Amino acid sequence: MAKAPKANAVVGQSGGPTAVINASLVGVIEEASKHPEIKTLYGAVHAVAGIVKDEFIDLGKL
């Protein structure tokens, strides 16, 4: 079986800073860190609006 190519990933969430949203983001970050094929995990600032405006945060630096 061939190795998966390395690529970046992006996550975008909307809604206020609630415990559930924060916990789900932590889950995404933790799961992404288990996959060596993900080079960098980016967070889209203000979800879809951030994707459209090309506004991202490198979540690996947090």
Residue, then its C-alpha position, 0 to 999 in steps of 0.5 A: m500500500a502506498k503512503a498517502p501524500k503529505a498535505n495541509a488541512v483546514v478546519g472552520q467552525s462558526g458560533g460563539p466560544t462555547a465549551v462544546i465548540n472549544a472541545s470539538l476544536v481540541g478534538v480536531i487538533e488532537e486527531a490531526s496530530k496523529h496523522p503524519e500525512i497532515k503537514t499543517l492544520y490551519g484554522a479558518v478565521h470566522a469559518v467560511a468567511g476566512i476561507v474566502k478571505d484567505e485568513f488562516i491561523d496555523l493551529g500547530k503553533l498554538 
